[in-house]
């Protein structure tokens, strides 16, 4: 899990287009509160 997180960190902090895509994805996730909540529930195993 730590290796996967390190890989994502290196990918999205490297080249400018990937940095932009990562920032845009995070901004979109913050605006879609319902979708964010559903993803978090699924990640925590609370979704049936």
Residue frames as a rotation matrix with the C-alpha (Angstrom) as fourth column:
UNK 1
0.572 0.820 0.000 0.00
0.820 -0.572 0.000 0.00
0.000 0.000 -1.000 0.00
UNK 2
0.446 -0.488 -0.750 2.82
0.127 -0.796 0.592 2.40
-0.886 -0.359 -0.293 0.84
UNK 3
-0.626 -0.705 0.334 4.52
0.397 0.081 0.914 1.60
-0.671 0.705 0.230 -2.47
UNK 4
-0.106 0.683 0.723 1.30
0.982 -0.041 0.183 2.39
0.155 0.729 -0.667 -4.36
UNK 5
0.808 0.410 -0.423 0.95
0.511 -0.845 0.159 5.72
-0.292 -0.345 -0.892 -2.56
UNK 6
-0.008 -0.901 -0.434 4.60
0.106 -0.432 0.895 6.58
-0.994 -0.039 0.099 -3.29
UNK 7
-0.618 -0.179 0.766 4.03
0.732 0.224 0.643 5.78
-0.286 0.958 -0.008 -6.97
UNK 8
0.404 0.837 0.369 0.97
0.894 -0.447 0.034 8.04
0.194 0.316 -0.929 -7.13
UNK 9
0.662 -0.217 -0.718 2.92
0.271 -0.823 0.499 10.78
-0.699 -0.524 -0.486 -5.39
UNK 10
-0.407 -0.911 -0.064 5.77
0.198 -0.157 0.967 10.59
-0.891 0.381 0.245 -7.89
UNK 11
-0.423 0.312 0.851 3.43
0.906 0.166 0.390 10.42
-0.020 0.935 -0.353 -10.90
UNK 12
0.500 0.809 0.309 1.27
0.806 -0.565 0.176 13.38
0.316 0.161 -0.935 -9.89
UNK 13
0.738 -0.290 -0.609 4.07
0.157 -0.804 0.573 15.64
-0.656 -0.519 -0.548 -8.64
UNK 14
-0.225 -0.882 0.414 6.32
0.653 0.178 0.736 15.18
-0.723 0.436 0.536 -11.66
UNK 15
-0.791 -0.111 0.601 5.28
0.593 -0.380 0.710 16.51
0.150 0.918 0.367 -15.08
UNK 16
-0.899 0.405 -0.168 3.05
-0.331 -0.878 -0.346 19.59
-0.287 -0.255 0.923 -15.26
UNK 17
-0.386 0.828 -0.407 0.19
-0.645 0.073 0.761 17.92
0.659 0.556 0.506 -17.23
UNK 18
-0.219 0.281 -0.935 -0.07
0.460 0.874 0.155 15.12
0.861 -0.396 -0.321 -14.68
UNK 19
-0.885 -0.109 -0.453 0.08
0.455 -0.409 -0.791 17.61
-0.099 -0.906 0.412 -11.80
UNK 20
-0.757 0.645 -0.102 -2.78
-0.650 -0.732 0.204 19.52
0.057 0.221 0.974 -13.43
UNK 21
-0.193 0.699 -0.688 -4.82
-0.274 0.635 0.722 16.32
0.942 0.328 0.069 -13.87
UNK 22
-0.478 -0.046 -0.877 -4.29
0.714 0.561 -0.419 15.38
0.511 -0.827 -0.236 -10.24
UNK 23
-0.950 0.111 -0.291 -5.27
0.097 -0.782 -0.616 18.84
-0.296 -0.613 0.732 -9.00
UNK 24
-0.574 0.782 -0.244 -8.33
-0.728 -0.350 0.590 18.91
0.376 0.516 0.770 -11.26
UNK 25
-0.226 0.470 -0.853 -9.43
0.151 0.882 0.446 15.48
0.962 -0.029 -0.270 -10.01
UNK 26
-0.672 -0.066 -0.737 -9.09
0.733 0.076 -0.675 16.52
0.100 -0.995 -0.003 -6.38
UNK 27
-0.916 0.363 -0.168 -11.00
-0.330 -0.923 -0.196 19.76
-0.226 -0.124 0.966 -7.00
UNK 28
-0.375 0.807 -0.456 -13.79
-0.562 0.194 0.804 17.83
0.737 0.558 0.380 -8.72
UNK 29
-0.348 0.201 -0.916 -13.98
0.553 0.833 -0.027 15.35
0.757 -0.516 -0.401 -5.85
UNK 30
-0.895 -0.008 -0.447 -14.38
0.392 -0.494 -0.776 18.23
-0.215 -0.870 0.445 -3.38
UNK 31
-0.749 0.631 -0.203 -17.29
-0.662 -0.721 0.204 19.67
-0.017 0.287 0.958 -5.39
UNK 32
-0.073 0.719 -0.691 -19.16
-0.469 0.587 0.660 16.37
0.880 0.372 0.295 -5.75
UNK 33
-0.450 -0.151 0.880 -19.92
-0.891 0.011 -0.454 15.81
0.059 -0.988 -0.139 -2.08
UNK 34
0.559 0.748 0.357 -22.41
-0.749 0.640 -0.169 12.97
-0.354 -0.173 0.919 -2.66
UNK 35
0.779 -0.333 -0.532 -20.04
-0.199 0.673 -0.713 11.05
0.595 0.661 0.458 -4.92
UNK 36
-0.269 -0.922 0.280 -17.18
-0.571 -0.081 -0.817 11.63
0.776 -0.379 -0.504 -2.50
UNK 37
-0.123 0.320 0.939 -19.25
-0.962 0.195 -0.193 10.24
-0.245 -0.927 0.284 0.36
UNK 38
0.867 0.496 -0.044 -20.19
-0.484 0.820 -0.306 7.13
-0.115 0.287 0.951 -1.68
UNK 39
0.412 -0.802 -0.432 -16.56
-0.218 0.374 -0.902 6.45
0.885 0.466 -0.021 -2.61
UNK 40
-0.456 -0.586 0.670 -15.48
-0.769 -0.119 -0.627 6.80
0.447 -0.802 -0.396 1.02
UNK 41
0.295 0.643 0.707 -18.25
-0.866 0.493 -0.086 4.44
-0.404 -0.587 0.702 2.18
UNK 42
0.928 0.033 -0.371 -17.20
-0.247 0.801 -0.546 1.88
0.279 0.598 0.751 -0.44
UNK 43
0.062 -0.995 -0.072 -13.50
-0.355 0.046 -0.934 2.24
0.933 0.083 -0.350 0.49
UNK 44
-0.486 -0.208 0.849 -14.32
-0.865 -0.024 -0.501 1.67
0.125 -0.978 -0.168 4.16
UNK 45
-0.916 0.133 -0.378 -16.39
0.084 0.986 0.143 -1.40
0.392 0.100 -0.915 3.36
UNK 46
-0.728 0.681 -0.079 -19.66
-0.087 -0.207 -0.975 0.16
-0.680 -0.703 0.210 4.52
UNK 47
-0.252 0.610 -0.751 -21.36
-0.963 -0.237 0.130 -0.18
-0.098 0.756 0.647 1.11
UNK 48
-0.046 0.299 0.953 -23.45
-0.250 0.921 -0.300 -3.30
-0.967 -0.252 0.033 0.56
